[in-house]
Amino acid sequence: MGAPEAATAPQPIGQEKRVSKVDASETWPYDDPLPYLGRRRTVNALPTRIPRAFANHRTPEGAAYRLYCQGKLARLGPLPDDARPLLREAGRITVELDLLGRRRDAIRAFKKPRKLELRQLGSESRKLRVQLLMLERRLDDMAAASPAPHEALAAQYRGT
């Protein structure tokens, strides 16, 4: 037959041989997260230049976010880089408002709707609408203050 396999002594618990990990994105959060706390996972930008807000934009929430951001970018034109976080947060708020509205509709469909939960959801949606209004105003101001793309190109060709 063959040579007998070498017997290995069992390792005490907690002293097992550690296998080196290849990449934090492949193992985290399923393994020990402590070695990876200082690392940032790289996320590629979406091809439409919409700021990434969700891990997967192919969900219904991601589609609603994309539609909002595309509409804003179509209306306002290209935004400066410092306005991108504002656009992302405004898009997230619209998705959250949609989810809150669906939750309120589901609670109202009960035979005996829970009044306390309806009030809480109404209060939360009012707060989010105010935040959305403030973010949209700020985006409008930033878009108005930034030069239009054709003006920037014309200035570049003029050499000024």
GUDRENMI-231479 format. One record per residue (C-alpha): x, y, z; residue in one letter. Coordinates in nm, 2 decimals, decimal comma, padded with zeros to 4 digits. Example, Ala and Ser with C-alpha at 12.3 -4.5 7.8 and 13.67 -1.06 7.14 Angstrom:
BEGIN
((01,23; -00,45; 00,78); "A")
((01,37; -00,11; 00,71); "S")
***
This chain:
BEGIN
((00,00; 00,00; 00,00); "M")
((00,15; 00,33; 00,08); "G")
((00,35; 00,49; 00,35); "A")
((00,14; 00,56; 00,66); "P")
((00,05; 00,93; 00,70); "E")
((00,23; 01,12; 00,96); "A")
((00,02; 01,18; 01,26); "A")
((00,00; 01,54; 01,37); "T")
((-00,06; 01,64; 01,72); "A")
((-00,38; 01,83; 01,78); "P")
((-00,33; 02,19; 01,85); "Q")
((-00,47; 02,34; 02,18); "P")
((-00,78; 02,55; 02,14); "I")
((-00,70; 02,91; 02,05); "G")
((-00,36; 02,82; 01,92); "Q")
((-00,46; 02,69; 01,58); "E")
((-00,24; 02,77; 01,29); "K")
((-00,37; 03,09; 01,13); "R")
((-00,41; 03,10; 00,76); "V")
((-00,32; 03,43; 00,60); "S")
((-00,61; 03,61; 00,44); "K")
((-00,59; 03,73; 00,09); "V")
((-00,82; 04,04; 00,08); "D")
((-01,04; 04,21; 00,34); "A")
((-01,33; 04,23; 00,09); "S")
((-01,34; 03,85; 00,05); "E")
((-01,34; 03,76; 00,42); "T")
((-01,48; 04,05; 00,61); "W")
((-01,73; 04,05; 00,80); "P")
((-01,75; 03,68; 00,81); "Y")
((-01,41; 03,62; 00,98); "D")
((-01,24; 03,82; 01,25); "D")
((-01,29; 04,19; 01,16); "P")
((-01,03; 04,33; 01,39); "L")
((-00,73; 04,31; 01,14); "P")
((-00,93; 04,49; 00,88); "Y")
((-01,07; 04,79; 01,07); "L")
((-00,81; 05,02; 00,93); "G")
((-00,86; 04,92; 00,57); "R")
((-01,12; 05,07; 00,33); "R")
((-01,30; 04,87; 00,07); "R")
((-01,27; 05,02; -00,27); "T")
((-01,60; 05,07; -00,45); "V")
((-01,61; 05,16; -00,82); "N")
((-01,83; 05,45; -00,93); "A")
((-02,14; 05,39; -01,12); "L")
((-02,11; 05,44; -01,49); "P")
((-02,37; 05,72; -01,48); "T")
((-02,15; 05,92; -01,23); "R")
((-02,42; 05,89; -00,97); "I")
((-02,27; 05,88; -00,62); "P")
((-02,29; 05,52; -00,48); "R")
((-02,52; 05,50; -00,18); "A")
((-02,60; 05,13; -00,16); "F")
((-02,40; 04,81; -00,18); "A")
((-02,63; 04,69; -00,46); "N")
((-02,80; 04,94; -00,68); "H")
((-03,00; 04,67; -00,86); "R")
((-03,26; 04,65; -00,58); "T")
((-03,59; 04,85; -00,60); "P")
((-03,44; 05,10; -00,35); "E")
((-03,13; 05,14; -00,57); "G")
((-03,35; 05,20; -00,87); "A")
((-03,55; 05,47; -00,69); "A")
((-03,23; 05,63; -00,58); "Y")
((-03,09; 05,62; -00,94); "R")
((-03,41; 05,78; -01,08); "L")
((-03,40; 06,06; -00,83); "Y")
((-03,03; 06,13; -00,89); "C")
((-03,06; 06,11; -01,26); "Q")
((-03,35; 06,36; -01,25); "G")
((-03,16; 06,60; -01,03); "K")
((-02,85; 06,58; -01,25); "L")
((-03,05; 06,63; -01,57); "A")
((-03,22; 06,94; -01,42); "R")
((-02,92; 07,09; -01,25); "L")
((-02,64; 06,98; -01,48); "G")
((-02,30; 06,87; -01,36); "P")
((-02,24; 06,94; -01,00); "L")
((-01,92; 07,03; -00,83); "P")
((-01,74; 06,76; -00,64); "D")
((-01,83; 06,90; -00,30); "D")
((-02,20; 06,87; -00,39); "A")
((-02,19; 06,49; -00,45); "R")
((-02,24; 06,40; -00,08); "P")
((-02,54; 06,63; -00,07); "L")
((-02,69; 06,46; -00,37); "L")
((-02,62; 06,11; -00,22); "R")
((-02,79; 06,21; 00,11); "E")
((-03,09; 06,36; -00,07); "A")
((-03,13; 06,04; -00,27); "G")
((-03,11; 05,83; 00,04); "R")
((-03,38; 06,05; 00,21); "I")
((-03,61; 06,00; -00,09); "T")
((-03,57; 05,62; -00,06); "V")
((-03,63; 05,64; 00,31); "E")
((-03,94; 05,85; 00,26); "L")
((-04,08; 05,60; 00,02); "D")
((-04,02; 05,31; 00,27); "L")
((-04,19; 05,51; 00,54); "L")
((-04,48; 05,58; 00,32); "G")
((-04,52; 05,21; 00,24); "R")
((-04,50; 05,12; 00,61); "R")
((-04,77; 05,38; 00,69); "R")
((-04,99; 05,24; 00,42); "D")
((-04,94; 04,88; 00,55); "A")
((-05,03; 04,99; 00,91); "I")
((-05,34; 05,18; 00,79); "R")
((-05,46; 04,86; 00,61); "A")
((-05,50; 04,69; 00,95); "F")
((-05,85; 04,66; 01,09); "K")
((-05,73; 04,84; 01,40); "K")
((-05,43; 05,06; 01,30); "P")
((-05,18; 05,13; 01,57); "R")
((-05,22; 05,51; 01,63); "K")
((-04,89; 05,55; 01,81); "L")
((-04,69; 05,39; 01,53); "E")
((-04,88; 05,60; 01,27); "L")
((-04,79; 05,92; 01,47); "R")
((-04,42; 05,81; 01,50); "Q")
((-04,40; 05,74; 01,12); "L")
((-04,57; 06,07; 01,04); "G")
((-04,33; 06,26; 01,26); "S")
((-04,03; 06,08; 01,11); "E")
((-04,15; 06,15; 00,76); "S")
((-04,20; 06,52; 00,84); "R")
((-03,84; 06,55; 00,96); "K")
((-03,71; 06,37; 00,65); "L")
((-03,91; 06,60; 00,42); "R")
((-03,76; 06,91; 00,59); "V")
((-03,41; 06,76; 00,55); "Q")
((-03,48; 06,68; 00,19); "L")
((-03,61; 07,04; 00,12); "L")
((-03,29; 07,19; 00,28); "M")
((-03,06; 06,96; 00,08); "L")
((-03,24; 07,03; -00,24); "E")
((-03,21; 07,41; -00,18); "R")
((-02,84; 07,37; -00,11); "R")
((-02,80; 07,16; -00,43); "L")
((-02,98; 07,43; -00,63); "D")
((-02,76; 07,70; -00,48); "D")
((-02,44; 07,51; -00,55); "M")
((-02,55; 07,43; -00,91); "A")
((-02,63; 07,80; -00,97); "A")
((-02,29; 07,91; -00,83); "A")
((-02,09; 07,66; -01,04); "S")
((-02,02; 07,76; -01,40); "P")
((-02,21; 07,59; -01,67); "A")
((-02,01; 07,32; -01,85); "P")
((-02,01; 07,51; -02,19); "H")
((-01,89; 07,83; -02,02); "E")
((-01,60; 07,63; -01,86); "A")
((-01,51; 07,48; -02,19); "L")
((-01,52; 07,82; -02,36); "A")
((-01,30; 07,97; -02,10); "A")
((-01,06; 07,68; -02,14); "Q")
((-01,03; 07,74; -02,52); "Y")
((-00,99; 08,11; -02,47); "R")
((-00,70; 08,05; -02,23); "G")
((-00,84; 08,24; -01,94); "T")
***
